[in-house]
Amino acid sequence: MSAVRAVRPFSIHVADDVLDDLRTRLSRTRWPEAECVPDWTQGIPLGYTRELAAYWADGYDWRSREAALNRFDQFVVEIHGVDIHFIHQRSPHQEAFPLVITHGWPGSIVEFHNVIEPLTNPTAHGGRAEDAFHVVCPALPGYGFSGKPTNAGWGVGKIAQAWETLMLRLGYQRYGAQGGDWGAAITTQMGRNRGHCAAIHLNMPIAYPPAGGITDPTEEEQLALAALTTYQRWETGYSEQQSTRPQTVGYGLADSPVGQMAWIVEKFAAWMDCDGHPENVLSRDELLDNVMMYWATNSGSSSARLYWESFKTLDATTRVELPTGIAAFPKEVLPAPRSWCEPIYNITHWTTMPRGGHFAALEQPRLFVDDIRAFFESVR
C-alpha cells in the first residue's frame, strides 16, 4: 500500500506547552460586563462562564480525559490530500456489521464515547452478539485532529465521498451510516450516492415544510413549525456568521479559550433536553472534553468553514432510496415530522423518543444504541 493510502495508528496527545498556554490565557481573560437578564436569552451568562472557565483552569484534568479517549483504537489516513483522524473500534464478534457514525458542529468524536463500547461489544452491555457493529467515527475535515483543508471544496458532498473511500480502505464492502447535525447531512448524501452503503440511520433528518405551505397542520407539524420559527428568530446567529465569514469569527476563537468555550457551550445548553442548564445532562468534564477538541487543535475557523462550503449547495430535495431509520428526539432543535421526511427518505423505521435533544449519543446513549440496533437488525 502506498504511503498516501496507508492507515496509520494514532493516539491523542496534546503538548504540554499547549496546556500551559491554555491556563495562561484563561488567567488573563478580559471579561465583559454581565448580561441584563436573569437567564440565557442574551447568551451564556457571565457567572456560569466564569465558573466553568475556573474549573477548566484548575479542576479539569485533561491528561486523564485524554487517556480515556485513547482507550479506543485510532488511526489517520490521507484522503483527497487531507488527513482524516478516526476511531476504528472493531467488535470481538466476527459477524459484526460495519457502521460509520458522523458528528456535526459544535460536536466532535467525543460525542460517541458512551456508545462505542455498547455497539461493538453488545454482550457486555445488555445486548446480543448479533447486535454487534464494527464502529468507525471519523473527525470531519477541519475538526479536531483531522487535517484542515487548504483549498475550497470540502463540503457535504466531498465528505460523503471521502467516507465511502475510508470504509473501502478499511475493507468494508457493505456498511451502514449514522449521523446527526452535519453528520446527518453527510449520511443523507451517502444514502443518495448509494455506493457500498446499505442503509442509513439519522437523529436529525434533513427535511423541511412543503414549499406550498401546510393548510391544515397536524399537532406534530404545528410543534415543528413553531420550533422552526423559534430557531430562525433566535438560534441562527452562529450559522449566519459561519456560513458567510468563517475566517473572521476564527480570530476570536483562536485567541480566546473562553470565547471558544462560550461559543460551543451556549449551543449545548440551547439544543439539549436539559431543562435550561447543560450540567443537568452532562458533566463539566464532558462539556470541556468537547471544547478541547476545538481549542487544542485551533479548529474554530476551520470547523466553521463547513457552513461556508455547504450552505450554498446543500441538497434537501433528492430522495434517498436506501432503507432509512429515524430516531426523533423531542428537543431536537430542528424537528422534522414524518410527513416532511417521507418525500425525502425511504423510511423503514421510525422511533419517537421520550426524551433527548440534538446531541443524542451524549444525552441518551442507551436510547441511541437501542434504536441503532433495532433498525440495522433488518438490513444486516
TORROLUM-595251 format. One record per residue (C-alpha): x, y, z; residue number from 1. Coordinates in steps of 0.25 Angstrom, whole numbers. Layout:
% residues N
c1=X, c2=Y, c3=Z, pos=NUM
...
END
This chain:
% residues 380
c1=0, c2=0, c3=0, pos=1
c1=5, c2=14, c3=-3, pos=2
c1=9, c2=24, c3=8, pos=3
c1=-3, c2=33, c3=3, pos=4
c1=-13, c2=21, c3=5, pos=5
c1=-7, c2=15, c3=17, pos=6
c1=-15, c2=15, c3=30, pos=7
c1=-6, c2=20, c3=41, pos=8
c1=-8, c2=17, c3=56, pos=9
c1=-11, c2=30, c3=64, pos=10
c1=-12, c2=34, c3=79, pos=11
c1=-17, c2=47, c3=84, pos=12
c1=-6, c2=55, c3=91, pos=13
c1=-7, c2=70, c3=94, pos=14
c1=6, c2=76, c3=96, pos=15
c1=10, c2=82, c3=110, pos=16
c1=12, c2=95, c3=104, pos=17
c1=-2, c2=96, c3=98, pos=18
c1=-8, c2=93, c3=112, pos=19
c1=1, c2=103, c3=119, pos=20
c1=-3, c2=113, c3=109, pos=21
c1=-17, c2=110, c3=111, pos=22
c1=-16, c2=112, c3=126, pos=23
c1=-9, c2=125, c3=124, pos=24
c1=-19, c2=130, c3=114, pos=25
c1=-30, c2=126, c3=124, pos=26
c1=-24, c2=134, c3=135, pos=27
c1=-23, c2=147, c3=126, pos=28
c1=-37, c2=147, c3=121, pos=29
c1=-43, c2=160, c3=120, pos=30
c1=-57, c2=159, c3=124, pos=31
c1=-69, c2=166, c3=118, pos=32
c1=-80, c2=172, c3=127, pos=33
c1=-91, c2=163, c3=132, pos=34
c1=-104, c2=161, c3=123, pos=35
c1=-116, c2=169, c3=126, pos=36
c1=-126, c2=157, c3=128, pos=37
c1=-127, c2=146, c3=139, pos=38
c1=-126, c2=135, c3=128, pos=39
c1=-119, c2=130, c3=116, pos=40
c1=-127, c2=139, c3=106, pos=41
c1=-115, c2=148, c3=103, pos=42
c1=-105, c2=137, c3=103, pos=43
c1=-97, c2=129, c3=112, pos=44
c1=-97, c2=136, c3=126, pos=45
c1=-85, c2=143, c3=131, pos=46
c1=-86, c2=136, c3=145, pos=47
c1=-86, c2=122, c3=139, pos=48
c1=-76, c2=125, c3=129, pos=49
c1=-66, c2=129, c3=140, pos=50
c1=-69, c2=117, c3=148, pos=51
c1=-67, c2=107, c3=136, pos=52
c1=-54, c2=115, c3=132, pos=53
c1=-49, c2=114, c3=146, pos=54
c1=-51, c2=99, c3=146, pos=55
c1=-45, c2=98, c3=133, pos=56
c1=-32, c2=104, c3=138, pos=57
c1=-31, c2=98, c3=152, pos=58
c1=-40, c2=86, c3=153, pos=59
c1=-41, c2=79, c3=139, pos=60
c1=-31, c2=68, c3=137, pos=61
c1=-28, c2=67, c3=122, pos=62
c1=-18, c2=56, c3=123, pos=63
c1=-28, c2=47, c3=130, pos=64
c1=-38, c2=50, c3=119, pos=65
c1=-28, c2=49, c3=108, pos=66
c1=-25, c2=35, c3=114, pos=67
c1=-40, c2=31, c3=114, pos=68
c1=-41, c2=35, c3=99, pos=69
c1=-29, c2=27, c3=96, pos=70
c1=-35, c2=14, c3=100, pos=71
c1=-41, c2=14, c3=86, pos=72
c1=-33, c2=9, c3=74, pos=73
c1=-30, c2=22, c3=66, pos=74
c1=-24, c2=24, c3=52, pos=75
c1=-21, c2=35, c3=42, pos=76
c1=-22, c2=33, c3=27, pos=77
c1=-20, c2=43, c3=16, pos=78
c1=-32, c2=44, c3=6, pos=79
c1=-32, c2=55, c3=-5, pos=80
c1=-20, c2=61, c3=1, pos=81
c1=-25, c2=63, c3=15, pos=82
c1=-22, c2=54, c3=27, pos=83
c1=-35, c2=49, c3=34, pos=84
c1=-34, c2=44, c3=48, pos=85
c1=-44, c2=34, c3=52, pos=86
c1=-47, c2=24, c3=63, pos=87
c1=-48, c2=9, c3=57, pos=88
c1=-53, c2=0, c3=68, pos=89
c1=-55, c2=-14, c3=63, pos=90
c1=-64, c2=-23, c3=70, pos=91
c1=-60, c2=-36, c3=77, pos=92
c1=-71, c2=-43, c3=69, pos=93
c1=-67, c2=-46, c3=55, pos=94
c1=-80, c2=-45, c3=49, pos=95
c1=-82, c2=-30, c3=53, pos=96
c1=-87, c2=-20, c3=43, pos=97
c1=-79, c2=-8, c3=39, pos=98
c1=-84, c2=5, c3=43, pos=99
c1=-79, c2=19, c3=41, pos=100
c1=-84, c2=30, c3=51, pos=101
c1=-82, c2=44, c3=48, pos=102
c1=-83, c2=56, c3=57, pos=103
c1=-86, c2=71, c3=54, pos=104
c1=-84, c2=85, c3=59, pos=105
c1=-81, c2=88, c3=71, pos=106
c1=-79, c2=73, c3=73, pos=107
c1=-67, c2=64, c3=71, pos=108
c1=-64, c2=49, c3=72, pos=109
c1=-65, c2=50, c3=88, pos=110
c1=-80, c2=50, c3=86, pos=111
c1=-79, c2=36, c3=84, pos=112
c1=-70, c2=31, c3=96, pos=113
c1=-82, c2=25, c3=103, pos=114
c1=-88, c2=18, c3=91, pos=115
c1=-76, c2=11, c3=84, pos=116
c1=-74, c2=0, c3=94, pos=117
c1=-89, c2=-4, c3=95, pos=118
c1=-89, c2=-4, c3=80, pos=119
c1=-76, c2=-12, c3=78, pos=120
c1=-78, c2=-22, c3=90, pos=121
c1=-93, c2=-23, c3=92, pos=122
c1=-92, c2=-36, c3=100, pos=123
c1=-85, c2=-28, c3=111, pos=124
c1=-95, c2=-17, c3=111, pos=125
c1=-109, c2=-24, c3=111, pos=126
c1=-109, c2=-28, c3=96, pos=127
c1=-107, c2=-40, c3=87, pos=128
c1=-95, c2=-44, c3=79, pos=129
c1=-104, c2=-42, c3=66, pos=130
c1=-105, c2=-27, c3=70, pos=131
c1=-90, c2=-24, c3=69, pos=132
c1=-84, c2=-14, c3=60, pos=133
c1=-70, c2=-10, c3=55, pos=134
c1=-71, c2=5, c3=58, pos=135
c1=-63, c2=16, c3=50, pos=136
c1=-64, c2=30, c3=56, pos=137
c1=-57, c2=40, c3=47, pos=138
c1=-54, c2=54, c3=51, pos=139
c1=-59, c2=64, c3=40, pos=140
c1=-48, c2=71, c3=32, pos=141
c1=-44, c2=83, c3=39, pos=142
c1=-49, c2=78, c3=52, pos=143
c1=-41, c2=72, c3=64, pos=144
c1=-29, c2=64, c3=60, pos=145
c1=-33, c2=63, c3=45, pos=146
c1=-25, c2=71, c3=36, pos=147
c1=-30, c2=85, c3=31, pos=148
c1=-33, c2=87, c3=16, pos=149
c1=-25, c2=97, c3=10, pos=150
c1=-34, c2=98, c3=-3, pos=151
c1=-49, c2=101, c3=-4, pos=152
c1=-58, c2=89, c3=-8, pos=153
c1=-59, c2=81, c3=5, pos=154
c1=-74, c2=82, c3=7, pos=155
c1=-84, c2=71, c3=10, pos=156
c1=-83, c2=64, c3=-4, pos=157
c1=-68, c2=63, c3=-4, pos=158
c1=-68, c2=58, c3=11, pos=159
c1=-79, c2=47, c3=7, pos=160
c1=-69, c2=42, c3=-4, pos=161
c1=-58, c2=42, c3=6, pos=162
c1=-65, c2=34, c3=16, pos=163
c1=-68, c2=24, c3=5, pos=164
c1=-53, c2=23, c3=2, pos=165
c1=-50, c2=22, c3=16, pos=166
c1=-59, c2=10, c3=18, pos=167
c1=-54, c2=3, c3=6, pos=168
c1=-40, c2=5, c3=10, pos=169
c1=-43, c2=-2, c3=23, pos=170
c1=-48, c2=-14, c3=16, pos=171
c1=-63, c2=-11, c3=17, pos=172
c1=-71, c2=-15, c3=4, pos=173
c1=-84, c2=-13, c3=11, pos=174
c1=-87, c2=-4, c3=23, pos=175
c1=-97, c2=5, c3=30, pos=176
c1=-96, c2=20, c3=33, pos=177
c1=-102, c2=28, c3=44, pos=178
c1=-102, c2=43, c3=47, pos=179
c1=-108, c2=56, c3=53, pos=180
c1=-106, c2=71, c3=50, pos=181
c1=-95, c2=72, c3=39, pos=182
c1=-93, c2=57, c3=41, pos=183
c1=-108, c2=55, c3=37, pos=184
c1=-106, c2=63, c3=24, pos=185
c1=-93, c2=55, c3=21, pos=186
c1=-100, c2=42, c3=24, pos=187
c1=-112, c2=46, c3=15, pos=188
c1=-103, c2=49, c3=4, pos=189
c1=-96, c2=35, c3=5, pos=190
c1=-110, c2=29, c3=4, pos=191
c1=-113, c2=37, c3=-9, pos=192
c1=-99, c2=32, c3=-14, pos=193
c1=-102, c2=18, c3=-10, pos=194
c1=-89, c2=13, c3=-13, pos=195
c1=-86, c2=2, c3=-3, pos=196
c1=-95, c2=8, c3=8, pos=197
c1=-106, c2=-2, c3=11, pos=198
c1=-115, c2=7, c3=20, pos=199
c1=-115, c2=20, c3=28, pos=200
c1=-120, c2=24, c3=42, pos=201
c1=-122, c2=39, c3=46, pos=202
c1=-125, c2=46, c3=58, pos=203
c1=-127, c2=59, c3=51, pos=204
c1=-133, c2=56, c3=37, pos=205
c1=-131, c2=68, c3=27, pos=206
c1=-146, c2=71, c3=23, pos=207
c1=-154, c2=84, c3=23, pos=208
c1=-168, c2=88, c3=22, pos=209
c1=-175, c2=87, c3=8, pos=210
c1=-171, c2=98, c3=-2, pos=211
c1=-186, c2=101, c3=-3, pos=212
c1=-189, c2=102, c3=11, pos=213
c1=-198, c2=94, c3=20, pos=214
c1=-213, c2=97, c3=20, pos=215
c1=-217, c2=88, c3=32, pos=216
c1=-205, c2=84, c3=40, pos=217
c1=-205, c2=73, c3=50, pos=218
c1=-201, c2=75, c3=64, pos=219
c1=-187, c2=69, c3=61, pos=220
c1=-186, c2=79, c3=49, pos=221
c1=-190, c2=91, c3=58, pos=222
c1=-180, c2=88, c3=68, pos=223
c1=-169, c2=86, c3=57, pos=224
c1=-173, c2=99, c3=51, pos=225
c1=-172, c2=107, c3=64, pos=226
c1=-159, c2=101, c3=67, pos=227
c1=-154, c2=105, c3=53, pos=228
c1=-159, c2=119, c3=55, pos=229
c1=-152, c2=120, c3=68, pos=230
c1=-139, c2=115, c3=62, pos=231
c1=-140, c2=125, c3=51, pos=232
c1=-142, c2=136, c3=60, pos=233
c1=-133, c2=133, c3=72, pos=234
c1=-123, c2=122, c3=68, pos=235
c1=-117, c2=125, c3=55, pos=236
c1=-107, c2=136, c3=58, pos=237
c1=-95, c2=126, c3=59, pos=238
c1=-99, c2=120, c3=45, pos=239
c1=-100, c2=133, c3=38, pos=240
c1=-86, c2=137, c3=43, pos=241
c1=-80, c2=123, c3=40, pos=242
c1=-87, c2=122, c3=26, pos=243
c1=-82, c2=135, c3=22, pos=244
c1=-70, c2=140, c3=29, pos=245
c1=-63, c2=127, c3=36, pos=246
c1=-50, c2=133, c3=35, pos=247
c1=-54, c2=146, c3=43, pos=248
c1=-60, c2=139, c3=54, pos=249
c1=-48, c2=130, c3=55, pos=250
c1=-39, c2=140, c3=60, pos=251
c1=-46, c2=142, c3=73, pos=252
c1=-48, c2=127, c3=75, pos=253
c1=-33, c2=124, c3=72, pos=254
c1=-29, c2=135, c3=82, pos=255
c1=-38, c2=133, c3=94, pos=256
c1=-41, c2=120, c3=101, pos=257
c1=-53, c2=126, c3=108, pos=258
c1=-58, c2=131, c3=95, pos=259
c1=-57, c2=117, c3=88, pos=260
c1=-63, c2=111, c3=101, pos=261
c1=-75, c2=120, c3=101, pos=262
c1=-77, c2=119, c3=86, pos=263
c1=-79, c2=104, c3=88, pos=264
c1=-85, c2=102, c3=102, pos=265
c1=-97, c2=112, c3=99, pos=266
c1=-101, c2=103, c3=88, pos=267
c1=-101, c2=91, c3=97, pos=268
c1=-110, c2=98, c3=107, pos=269
c1=-119, c2=102, c3=96, pos=270
c1=-120, c2=89, c3=88, pos=271
c1=-120, c2=79, c3=98, pos=272
c1=-132, c2=73, c3=106, pos=273
c1=-126, c2=79, c3=119, pos=274
c1=-137, c2=88, c3=126, pos=275
c1=-129, c2=100, c3=123, pos=276
c1=-115, c2=97, c3=128, pos=277
c1=-105, c2=87, c3=121, pos=278
c1=-100, c2=81, c3=134, pos=279
c1=-114, c2=75, c3=137, pos=280
c1=-110, c2=65, c3=126, pos=281
c1=-94, c2=66, c3=124, pos=282
c1=-83, c2=67, c3=134, pos=283
c1=-73, c2=79, c3=133, pos=284
c1=-63, c2=69, c3=129, pos=285
c1=-72, c2=64, c3=117, pos=286
c1=-74, c2=79, c3=113, pos=287
c1=-60, c2=82, c3=113, pos=288
c1=-55, c2=69, c3=106, pos=289
c1=-63, c2=74, c3=94, pos=290
c1=-58, c2=88, c3=95, pos=291
c1=-43, c2=83, c3=96, pos=292
c1=-45, c2=76, c3=82, pos=293
c1=-46, c2=91, c3=77, pos=294
c1=-37, c2=98, c3=86, pos=295
c1=-25, c2=89, c3=86, pos=296
c1=-25, c2=87, c3=71, pos=297
c1=-28, c2=102, c3=68, pos=298
c1=-40, c2=98, c3=59, pos=299
c1=-50, c2=109, c3=62, pos=300
c1=-49, c2=115, c3=48, pos=301
c1=-46, c2=102, c3=40, pos=302
c1=-59, c2=95, c3=46, pos=303
c1=-67, c2=108, c3=43, pos=304
c1=-63, c2=107, c3=28, pos=305
c1=-72, c2=95, c3=27, pos=306
c1=-84, c2=104, c3=27, pos=307
c1=-78, c2=113, c3=17, pos=308
c1=-75, c2=101, c3=8, pos=309
c1=-89, c2=94, c3=9, pos=310
c1=-100, c2=104, c3=11, pos=311
c1=-99, c2=108, c3=-4, pos=312
c1=-100, c2=94, c3=-9, pos=313
c1=-108, c2=86, c3=2, pos=314
c1=-118, c2=76, c3=-5, pos=315
c1=-131, c2=76, c3=2, pos=316
c1=-140, c2=70, c3=-9, pos=317
c1=-133, c2=58, c3=-15, pos=318
c1=-139, c2=45, c3=-10, pos=319
c1=-131, c2=35, c3=-2, pos=320
c1=-136, c2=21, c3=-7, pos=321
c1=-128, c2=13, c3=3, pos=322
c1=-135, c2=8, c3=15, pos=323
c1=-135, c2=19, c3=26, pos=324
c1=-137, c2=19, c3=41, pos=325
c1=-140, c2=31, c3=48, pos=326
c1=-139, c2=34, c3=63, pos=327
c1=-148, c2=46, c3=66, pos=328
c1=-143, c2=53, c3=79, pos=329
c1=-153, c2=62, c3=85, pos=330
c1=-144, c2=74, c3=88, pos=331
c1=-136, c2=73, c3=74, pos=332
c1=-134, c2=88, c3=70, pos=333
c1=-139, c2=85, c3=56, pos=334
c1=-150, c2=74, c3=58, pos=335
c1=-156, c2=69, c3=45, pos=336
c1=-169, c2=61, c3=45, pos=337
c1=-170, c2=48, c3=38, pos=338
c1=-179, c2=55, c3=28, pos=339
c1=-168, c2=64, c3=24, pos=340
c1=-158, c2=53, c3=23, pos=341
c1=-166, c2=43, c3=15, pos=342
c1=-164, c2=50, c3=2, pos=343
c1=-148, c2=50, c3=4, pos=344
c1=-146, c2=37, c3=11, pos=345
c1=-150, c2=23, c3=9, pos=346
c1=-154, c2=21, c3=24, pos=347
c1=-154, c2=7, c3=28, pos=348
c1=-152, c2=10, c3=43, pos=349
c1=-157, c2=22, c3=52, pos=350
c1=-156, c2=24, c3=67, pos=351
c1=-162, c2=35, c3=74, pos=352
c1=-153, c2=37, c3=86, pos=353
c1=-158, c2=40, c3=100, pos=354
c1=-146, c2=50, c3=103, pos=355
c1=-134, c2=55, c3=98, pos=356
c1=-129, c2=66, c3=89, pos=357
c1=-119, c2=70, c3=78, pos=358
c1=-107, c2=62, c3=84, pos=359
c1=-114, c2=49, c3=85, pos=360
c1=-102, c2=40, c3=87, pos=361
c1=-97, c2=48, c3=99, pos=362
c1=-110, c2=51, c3=105, pos=363
c1=-117, c2=38, c3=103, pos=364
c1=-107, c2=27, c3=100, pos=365
c1=-116, c2=16, c3=103, pos=366
c1=-128, c2=20, c3=95, pos=367
c1=-118, c2=24, c3=83, pos=368
c1=-111, c2=10, c3=84, pos=369
c1=-124, c2=2, c3=85, pos=370
c1=-130, c2=9, c3=73, pos=371
c1=-118, c2=7, c3=64, pos=372
c1=-118, c2=-8, c3=68, pos=373
c1=-133, c2=-9, c3=65, pos=374
c1=-132, c2=-2, c3=51, pos=375
c1=-120, c2=-9, c3=46, pos=376
c1=-125, c2=-23, c3=50, pos=377
c1=-134, c2=-23, c3=37, pos=378
c1=-123, c2=-19, c3=28, pos=379
c1=-110, c2=-26, c3=32, pos=380
END
